[in-house]
Amino acid sequence: GAVTWVEKGFLVPSEPDASELSAYESPEQLVIAVGEQIAQERIGGVDGLVLVPPDSDVVVGLWRAEVLVTGDRITKVVLLVDGKPQLTRTRPPYSAEVRLEPFPTEQVVRAEGYDANGELVLADEVTLNQPRGALRVRILEPRAGVRMTGEVKARAEVVVPDERRVEKVEFRLGDELIASLEKPPWEAKVTVPAGAELAYLAVSAELDDGSRAEDVRFLNDPQFLEELDVNLVELFASVTDSTGHLVAGLTPEDFQVFEDGRPQILSKFELVRNLPLTIGLVLDTSGSMSDSLYEAQKAAGAFLDQIVNREDRCFALSFADRPILLMPPTNDADAVARSLDNLLADGFTALHDALVHSLYYFRGVRGRKALVLLSDGDDTASHLTFPQALEYARYSGVVIYTIGLDVSGLDLSIRDKLKDLARETGGQTFFIKKAEELQGVYKAIEDDLRSQYLLAYASDRASTGDTYRTVEVKMKKRGLKARTARGYYE
């Protein structure tokens, strides 16, 4: 799958002797006999333990870990999550539900098999929810531009290409190796020296094919380096006039940005009409969509054809009882459009789960990020609650456009959910009666995405960890209104 890379080995029997084959009357009998022979000679009596990877890229909450055990030595299996034991099984089947984080979080599940004397025989593990994409390392903590001394927590994110795995991640303070890790979480304690001495943290990742990536951060940088190593807060804002039409031709002087009520100074400003975009389509395929699904598929494909340029990426996900990734992020819009073909409308509506699963595919993605979510009814099948899904949406930094298809004006629950998702992330909500109206909706979304302004600033607030900061953008010209995300997590 796109998350877990697993390598397994097995013994291949030598080619059977021709005299042995003549005893069988048909090829079918031969296949059965050889299979039984392999099982008896190659598997029987051999100790083995395999933790089966999940069939989904995104695993949250309770996950049933399937552990396959062969041989006679293993009498106990211990399941661990991020190095901490959760469950023990002393007889087959050696499978159980382990508890994971409620949101997609990179975690390692390990199965250890012990003999009757308590000695470790074999172990296997899988890494869940690993960010995928072009190899990249990003230091998450400590925050850039903040002076600090003493012991601090260093934390990094490693984005791994498909079908590759991490060999090691190293944390260095200057030239000194602080920690070398083989599995997440990618965290280490670093002691920053006091005084004027320049100190920097370097985090590097090496993959199984030898490729490497590194990120560097100054920890007590001198004055002349401060402006070179500050994380800018990036906002993407759309501006409309009193009639609701998008407004172009504005300058930085037309905007006022506030964080937690405090005015901020813009460091960067531009119209992002052609800035690279990553966009995801999420399509409801529950049973109630049967009459509208074909038209929805056609409109979504046309939308991708219009909006996705060579530098852009897109993906598609459908959901009924559970989310299903139809096509992972790619710059091939035609392939994503084709993945929408032949969908069937059936089942319940796992809206909350689908939202969180789709936002997972934006992890490690820089630049503009947008999600278009189409549904015709409220959630009936999710494991996650709406407040959980909304909080994850805030955390993702993705602009969400929601479309309610034939949603009754009296169905306040789903209408409020779709509005909240768009309002909190800087997107828009559209309510339509018929699927034939989708073409106009997608055109409005395209225009909105191509007319955004990038507003970037260095926050004047000291970092306090994983804190949510409220943001407001005001326009100086009368009659103009800016729409952007209501906040961000630092």
C-alpha positions, 0 to 999 in steps of 0.5 A: 500500500501507500503507507507501509513498506513490507519485505518478506522472504520465503524459500523456493523449492528446487525444480521437481525431478521429471521422474516425480512428475510422471506419477500425476495424471493431470496438471491440476493434480500436480499443482495440488501435490506440489503445493502440499509438498511445499507446505509440509517440507518448507512451512511445517515446523518452521517458526514464523511470525507476520504482522499483516499490514492494513488494507487502508492507507489511513488507520485510526482508532481501533485497528485489528492487528492480524498476526500469523504464526507458524511453527511450535515455539511461539506460545505468546504474542505481545502487541506494542504501539510505539514501543508500549505493550497494549495486548498479549495473546497466549493462544491462537488466533494471535490477533487483537484490536489495538488502540491508535490515535483518533487522527492519522498519526505516524505510529509503529505497531509491533508484534513480538512472539515468545516461547514458553521460557519467555525468550523472544523468538521472532518479531514483525512491525508495520509503520502506519500513516506514514507521509508519502511523496517526494523525499523531504525532511522538515523540522517541526520543533523547535520553531524557527526564529525563536531563541532558546537554551538548555534541553529542548524537544526536537521533532521532525517529519519525514516524507517518504516516496512510495515503495521506499522505507526509512533506514535511519533518521539522525539528529545532530547538534552541529557535528555531534550526533545526538540520536539515530532512529530507525522508526518514528516518532522522529523525536530527540532531546537536544541540549542547546548551549548558552551564550553567543556561540552559534548552534544549529540542529540538523535532521537527516533521513536516509532511505533503503536505496541510499537517498538522503534529505536534510533540514537545518535550523539555527537554535540561538542564531545571532541578530544577522541571521534572524530574518533568514530563518523565520517561518512565515504564516501563509494565508490564501485569501479571496476578496469579493465586492458587495455584489459577491464578485471576485476582486483583482488588482489589489495591493498589500496596502489594501489588507490588514491582518490580525493574529489573536487580535494583534496587527501583523506586518505583511512580509510577502504578497502576491496574486496566486492565479498560477501558483501550483495547487494540490486538490482533492475530490471527495465524492459521496457514493451512498445509496441515496446518490443513485440518481445523481452519481453519473452526473456528479462523476461527469462534472467532477472529471470536467472540473479536473480537466479545466483546473489542473495544470502541469504543475498541479496535483490532484486525487480522488476519494469516494465514500459510503460505509467507508472511505476508498482512495480511488487515485493517489495524488498525481499530476495526471488529471485524466487518470483521476477522472477515469478513476471516478468511472463505474462507481456504484451508489450503495451503503450508508454515509461515513462523511466524517471519516471520509473527510479526515482520510482525504485530508491525510493525503495533504500531509507533507504538501506545500503551497496551495491545498484545496478539497472539494467535498460533495455529499447529499446527506448527513453522516450515518456510519463514521467512527469519528465525530464531527467536532473531531473531523472539524478540528483535524480540518483546522489542523490540516491547513487545507481550504475546503469547498463543500457541496450539498446536493438536494439537501433539505432546508430543514436538515440543519445538521448537515447544512451546518456541518458543510458551512462550518467546514468551509467557513473555518478553512476559508472555502465556500459552501454551495447548496444545489437541487440537481446534479446538473448544476454542478458544472456551474459550482465547479466553475465558481470554485475554479474562479475562486482558486485562481483569484486568491491572494497570498498574504504571508507574515512573521508572527509577533507572538512567541511559540508556545507549542501546538497552539491554535492562533486565530486570524482575521483579514480586513479590507481597508476599502469599503464594500470589500470583504476578505475570506480566509482560514479563521486560524492555524496551528503553529 
